Amino acid sequence: MIALSQPEPARRWEIPDHLLTIEEYAALGETRSGFTELAEGRVVMSPSPKPRHNRAIYRLVAQLEAQLPDHLDFVPDTDVDLGLAPSDKPGFSRRPDLLIVDKTAIARVNKDNDMLRAEEVAIVVEIVSPGSRRTDYQVKHDEYADAGIPHYWIVDITEPVSLVACHQAGEFGYMDAPAVTGTFATDVPFPVKLDLDALLS
């Protein structure tokens, strides 16, 4: 008879009793129940997304893949250090639904076992969920702008599917274009055309 090894018990993950720096947050590792973000040093728990939400992300990626410039790549559901606080102060880290970043940033993260940084992000994308509407349209909107991320796309999969493209406008933060339905097309930061209705079909 062959003895099968038993899986190791899940590591107990405890909510910290103090505000965390980015380094402390990164050291926590992954949780087994949903995912976390860091908002001014506070760990924010979030439930796992619904299938409709995840399917929309994958369909968006499928459309983007052939249109990305050679130097860019996409990374779904990954922590990004927003750099909004000194390294020894309570930090800010978000885990967007999708990031479009330079390939050199991905290589750096893999080499250094580090987090992506806001200055390495070309576009950040959030798919709006029923419980994230205010966070995506207001809180993250301001944080991503303050972090200097050049472009933020807010995709709302409430029918009709819409996309709000936000871009940096200097000291004013983001300038938001009107919500687009049907087909989204832009030339910045690279030429791209997206069939928004196809995100749900």
PARO-188500 format. One record per residue (C-alpha): residue number from 1; residue in one letter; x, y, z. Coordinates in Angstrom, 3 decimals, always signed. Each point is the difference from the previous one (the first is absolute). Last residue first. Layout:
N
[NUM; "A"; [X; Y; Z]]
...
//
This chain:
201
[201; "S"; [-22.183; +37.270; -24.663]]
[200; "L"; [+0.852; +2.156; +3.035]]
[199; "L"; [+3.295; +1.611; -1.017]]
[198; "A"; [-1.189; -0.124; -3.622]]
[197; "D"; [-2.214; +3.030; +0.658]]
[196; "L"; [+3.137; +2.064; +0.567]]
[195; "D"; [+1.516; -0.647; -3.427]]
[194; "L"; [+3.413; +1.574; +0.491]]
[193; "K"; [+2.226; +1.998; -2.362]]
[192; "V"; [+3.592; +0.889; +0.857]]
[191; "P"; [+2.668; +2.394; -1.224]]
[190; "F"; [+2.585; +0.638; +2.723]]
[189; "P"; [+0.134; +2.257; +3.093]]
[188; "V"; [-2.130; +1.391; -1.435]]
[187; "D"; [-1.453; -0.553; -3.477]]
[186; "T"; [-3.519; -0.830; +1.188]]
[185; "A"; [-3.003; -2.100; -0.924]]
[184; "F"; [-2.840; -1.335; +2.153]]
[183; "T"; [-2.807; -1.715; -1.888]]
[182; "G"; [-3.519; -0.539; +1.354]]
[181; "T"; [-0.210; +2.329; +2.993]]
[180; "V"; [+2.247; +2.924; +0.939]]
[179; "A"; [-0.154; +1.927; +3.287]]
[178; "P"; [+1.028; +3.638; -0.442]]
[177; "A"; [+3.757; +0.652; +0.304]]
[176; "D"; [+1.377; +0.539; +3.481]]
[175; "M"; [+2.875; +2.411; +0.653]]
[174; "Y"; [+2.140; -1.438; +2.746]]
[173; "G"; [+2.041; +2.019; +2.452]]
[172; "F"; [-0.371; +3.786; -0.171]]
[171; "E"; [+3.725; +0.621; +0.469]]
[170; "G"; [+0.741; -1.528; -3.394]]
[169; "A"; [-2.906; -1.358; -2.028]]
[168; "Q"; [+0.613; -3.736; +0.324]]
[167; "H"; [-2.409; -2.180; -1.935]]
[166; "C"; [-3.350; -1.603; +0.809]]
[165; "A"; [-1.831; -2.260; -2.441]]
[164; "V"; [-3.536; -0.893; +1.093]]
[163; "L"; [-1.150; -3.274; -1.527]]
[162; "S"; [-3.569; -1.234; -0.329]]
[161; "V"; [-1.855; -3.313; -0.216]]
[160; "P"; [-3.694; +0.552; -0.717]]
[159; "E"; [-0.653; -1.820; +2.211]]
[158; "T"; [+1.758; +0.152; +3.374]]
[157; "I"; [+3.507; -1.072; -0.908]]
[156; "D"; [+1.548; +3.331; +1.011]]
[155; "V"; [+3.587; +0.310; -1.218]]
[154; "I"; [+2.037; +2.782; +1.618]]
[153; "W"; [+3.177; +0.653; -1.973]]
[152; "Y"; [+2.808; +1.891; +1.725]]
[151; "H"; [+2.885; +1.554; -1.960]]
[150; "P"; [+3.225; +1.790; +0.957]]
[149; "I"; [+0.560; -1.550; +3.449]]
[148; "G"; [+1.392; +2.937; +1.989]]
[147; "A"; [-0.649; -1.421; +3.481]]
[146; "D"; [-2.340; +2.935; +0.722]]
[145; "A"; [-2.070; -0.986; -3.053]]
[144; "Y"; [-0.097; -3.647; +1.091]]
[143; "E"; [-1.069; +1.060; +3.493]]
[142; "D"; [-2.681; +2.401; -1.233]]
[141; "H"; [-1.667; -2.496; -2.335]]
[140; "K"; [+0.526; -2.728; +2.602]]
[139; "V"; [-2.227; +1.899; +2.438]]
[138; "Q"; [-2.533; +1.452; -2.448]]
[137; "Y"; [-1.223; -2.170; -2.868]]
[136; "D"; [+1.545; -3.299; +1.111]]
[135; "T"; [-0.689; +0.350; +3.740]]
[134; "R"; [-3.509; +1.391; -0.533]]
[133; "R"; [-0.932; -2.862; -2.349]]
[132; "S"; [+1.777; -2.796; +1.868]]
[131; "G"; [-2.845; -2.016; +1.531]]
[130; "P"; [-2.024; -0.419; -3.183]]
[129; "S"; [+3.197; -0.725; -1.956]]
[128; "V"; [+1.766; +2.420; -2.333]]
[127; "I"; [+2.796; -1.498; -2.090]]
[126; "E"; [+3.158; +1.972; +0.784]]
[125; "V"; [+2.775; +0.682; -2.492]]
[124; "V"; [+3.414; +1.629; +0.542]]
[123; "I"; [+1.881; +1.237; -3.045]]
[122; "A"; [+3.693; +0.804; -0.555]]
[121; "V"; [+1.302; -1.326; +3.331]]
[120; "E"; [+3.705; +0.101; +0.889]]
[119; "E"; [-0.298; +3.245; +1.985]]
[118; "A"; [-2.613; -1.661; +2.204]]
[117; "R"; [+2.442; -2.664; +1.149]]
[116; "L"; [-0.291; -3.752; -0.483]]
[115; "M"; [+0.876; -1.960; +3.104]]
[114; "D"; [+3.276; -1.816; +0.683]]
[113; "N"; [+1.422; -3.497; -0.366]]
[112; "D"; [+3.142; +1.732; -1.355]]
[111; "K"; [+0.318; -1.938; -3.252]]
[110; "N"; [-3.712; -0.579; -0.602]]
[109; "V"; [-0.881; +3.602; +0.858]]
[108; "R"; [+2.798; +1.327; -2.204]]
[107; "A"; [-1.045; -2.173; -2.965]]
[106; "I"; [-3.590; +1.218; +0.369]]
[105; "A"; [+1.223; +3.585; +0.063]]
[104; "T"; [+2.110; -0.569; -3.135]]
[103; "K"; [-3.145; -1.205; -1.764]]
[102; "D"; [-1.523; +3.476; +0.361]]
[101; "V"; [-3.389; -0.057; +1.669]]
[100; "I"; [-3.686; -0.446; -0.721]]
[99; "L"; [-1.744; -0.827; +3.261]]
[98; "L"; [-3.282; -1.853; +0.437]]
[97; "D"; [-2.509; -0.648; +2.774]]
[96; "P"; [+1.905; +2.364; +2.246]]
[95; "R"; [+1.698; -1.166; +3.197]]
[94; "R"; [+0.665; +3.180; +1.959]]
[93; "S"; [+2.842; +0.901; +2.328]]
[92; "F"; [+0.242; +3.086; +2.202]]
[91; "G"; [+2.406; +0.355; +2.901]]
[90; "P"; [+0.166; +0.960; +3.667]]
[89; "K"; [+3.415; +1.709; +0.421]]
[88; "D"; [+3.580; -1.336; -0.103]]
[87; "S"; [+0.108; -0.269; -3.810]]
[86; "P"; [-1.239; +3.580; -0.451]]
[85; "A"; [-3.650; +0.198; -1.102]]
[84; "L"; [-1.943; +0.156; -3.269]]
[83; "G"; [+2.217; -2.463; -1.847]]
[82; "L"; [-2.955; -1.802; -1.558]]
[81; "D"; [+1.592; -3.411; +0.541]]
[80; "V"; [-1.799; -2.319; -2.413]]
[79; "D"; [-1.394; -3.386; +0.972]]
[78; "T"; [-1.088; -2.308; -2.814]]
[77; "D"; [-3.451; -1.043; -1.278]]
[76; "P"; [+0.780; -0.167; -3.716]]
[75; "V"; [+3.349; +0.871; -1.626]]
[74; "F"; [+0.091; +1.290; -3.557]]
[73; "D"; [+3.019; +0.490; -2.245]]
[72; "L"; [+1.737; +2.952; -1.629]]
[71; "H"; [+3.221; +0.313; -2.035]]
[70; "D"; [-1.438; -1.681; -3.096]]
[69; "P"; [-2.931; +2.416; -0.280]]
[68; "L"; [-3.304; -1.515; +1.138]]
[67; "Q"; [-2.683; -0.576; -2.638]]
[66; "A"; [+0.066; -3.806; -0.271]]
[65; "E"; [-0.351; -0.411; +3.769]]
[64; "L"; [-2.638; +2.660; +0.557]]
[63; "Q"; [-2.997; -1.936; -1.298]]
[62; "A"; [+0.855; -3.170; +1.940]]
[61; "V"; [+0.804; +2.085; +3.092]]
[60; "L"; [-3.473; +1.561; -0.106]]
[59; "R"; [-1.540; -3.443; -0.344]]
[58; "Y"; [+1.990; -1.206; +2.997]]
[57; "I"; [-1.072; +2.986; +2.102]]
[56; "A"; [-3.666; -0.373; -0.973]]
[55; "R"; [+0.118; -3.686; +0.899]]
[54; "N"; [+1.317; +0.908; +3.456]]
[53; "H"; [-2.890; +2.393; +0.697]]
[52; "R"; [-2.659; -2.404; -1.239]]
[51; "P"; [+1.589; -2.810; +2.092]]
[50; "K"; [-0.411; +2.031; +3.228]]
[49; "P"; [+3.028; +1.664; +1.619]]
[48; "S"; [+1.660; -1.421; +3.135]]
[47; "P"; [-0.886; +1.951; +3.130]]
[46; "S"; [+2.056; +3.040; +0.994]]
[45; "M"; [+1.972; +0.599; +3.179]]
[44; "V"; [+1.562; +3.418; +0.649]]
[43; "V"; [+3.222; +0.072; +2.002]]
[42; "R"; [+0.503; +3.466; +1.448]]
[41; "G"; [+3.296; +1.821; -0.552]]
[40; "E"; [-1.491; +2.868; -1.970]]
[39; "A"; [-2.090; -2.421; -2.058]]
[38; "L"; [+1.690; -3.362; -0.548]]
[37; "E"; [-1.738; -2.588; -2.162]]
[36; "T"; [-1.040; -3.549; +0.725]]
[35; "F"; [-1.277; -3.030; -1.803]]
[34; "G"; [-2.782; -2.533; +0.451]]
[33; "S"; [+0.277; -2.655; +2.655]]
[32; "R"; [+3.231; -1.974; -0.221]]
[31; "T"; [+2.334; +2.947; +0.627]]
[30; "E"; [+3.239; +0.657; -1.853]]
[29; "G"; [+3.199; +1.347; +1.522]]
[28; "L"; [+0.209; +2.126; +3.157]]
[27; "A"; [+3.528; +1.155; -0.918]]
[26; "A"; [-1.364; +2.307; -2.705]]
[25; "Y"; [-2.032; +1.848; +2.631]]
[24; "E"; [+3.014; +0.466; +2.266]]
[23; "E"; [+2.042; +1.385; -2.903]]
[22; "I"; [-2.826; +2.334; -1.062]]
[21; "T"; [-0.188; +1.385; +3.538]]
[20; "L"; [-2.762; -1.261; +2.235]]
[19; "L"; [-2.281; +1.682; +2.517]]
[18; "H"; [-0.143; -2.019; +3.204]]
[17; "D"; [-1.726; -3.072; +1.460]]
[16; "P"; [+0.424; -2.134; -3.113]]
[15; "I"; [-2.924; -2.187; -1.134]]
[14; "E"; [+1.051; -3.603; +0.476]]
[13; "W"; [+0.705; -2.615; -2.644]]
[12; "R"; [+0.298; -3.559; +1.251]]
[11; "R"; [+2.081; -1.992; -2.432]]
[10; "A"; [-2.073; -2.673; -1.661]]
[9; "P"; [+0.858; -3.479; +1.215]]
[8; "E"; [+2.699; -1.777; -1.995]]
[7; "P"; [-1.317; -2.555; -2.417]]
[6; "Q"; [+0.408; -3.625; +1.114]]
[5; "S"; [+2.545; -2.124; -1.766]]
[4; "L"; [-1.362; -3.160; -1.515]]
[3; "A"; [+1.242; -3.280; +1.380]]
[2; "I"; [+0.209; -2.642; -2.689]]
[1; "M"; [-1.260; -3.458; +0.913]]
//
